[in-house]
Amino acid sequence: MINLNVPYLNDESIALAADSFLKQNDLTSIPIDIEHIIESNYHMDIVLLPDLQMAFDIEGFSTSSNKAILPDLFISTCLH
């Protein structure tokens, strides 16, 4: 079994961290452009893959180098 040592955070801690992140990145309107944050802040590419869910029963994954996020094309278009 893999132990990731991820600490437990209560709802208040999560809300404070989220508010801090939004303020630091000057994100004041909804919807929040997650793709822009990923590409500009974390310098990761987003590469849409067709039929990923049908072929592998997953909605997406990230590369081991953390250079790209690869979501299923259909799932991604449903979110827009």
PyMOL commands that set and color helices and strands:
alter all, ss='L'
color gray80, all
select helices_A, chain A and resi 11-24+34-41+52-56+73-78
alter helices_A, ss='H'
color red, helices_A
select strands_A, chain A and resi 45-46+60-62+68-71
alter strands_A, ss='S'
color yellow, strands_A
deselect
rebuild
show_as cartoon
